[in-house]
C-alpha cells in the first residue's frame, strides 16, 4: 500500500512543525529555532524552508498569522499539531523498538550458517530455484 503524502515527515519538516509548536513565527525565527534546538545539526536553507511552508499551508498544517513589516508569520493549525504529534509518537516507537532490539533480539537473523562454514551453490536460492552455473 503506498504511503499517503505527509504520512512520515522528513527531519526538516519535523523541525519546522516543532518550531511552530512554540507559537507563531516567521521564517528567520523558524530557521534559528531549528538550528538552536538541534545544536546546529539542522540547517534550513531558504529554499527548503519556504518550500516546506508552502506545502504545509497547502496541506492545511499552518495558516498565515499576519505580517509585521516584510516578515510573514505562520501559525500551526490543529492538523499541523496532529501531524507533529503523530510523527513524534512514530519516532518514539522507533527508538523504543531499537532499545528493545538491543536487549532481546538474537545476535543475528540468519540461522544455520556459521561464519566458518562454506556456503554451497544454491544455499541461498528460493525454494525450487535452480542455480545458474
Rosetta blueprint (number, residue, H / E / L):
1 X L
2 X L
3 X L
4 X L
5 X L
6 X L
7 X L
8 X L
9 X L
10 X L
11 X H
12 X H
13 X H
14 X H
15 X H
16 X H
17 X H
18 X H
19 X H
20 X H
21 X H
22 X L
23 X L
24 X L
25 X E
26 X E
27 X H
28 X H
29 X H
30 X H
31 X H
32 X H
33 X H
34 X H
35 X H
36 X H
37 X H
38 X L
39 X L
40 X L
41 X L
42 X L
43 X L
44 X L
45 X L
46 X H
47 X H
48 X H
49 X H
50 X H
51 X H
52 X H
53 X H
54 X H
55 X H
56 X H
57 X H
58 X H
59 X H
60 X L
61 X L
62 X E
63 X E
64 X E
65 X E
66 X E
67 X E
68 X E
69 X L
70 X L
71 X E
72 X E
73 X E
74 X E
75 X E
76 X E
77 X L
78 X H
79 X H
80 X H
81 X H
82 X H
83 X H
84 X H
85 X H
86 X H
87 X H
88 X H
89 X H
90 X H
91 X H
92 X H
93 X H
94 X H
95 X H
96 X H
97 X H
98 X H
99 X H
100 X H
101 X H
102 X H
103 X H
104 X H
105 X L
106 X L
107 X L
108 X L
109 X L
110 X L
111 X L
112 X L
113 X L
114 X L
115 X L
116 X L
117 X L
118 X L
119 X L
120 X L
121 X L
122 X L
123 X L
124 X L
125 X L
126 X L
127 X L
128 X L
129 X L
130 X L
131 X L
132 X L
133 X L
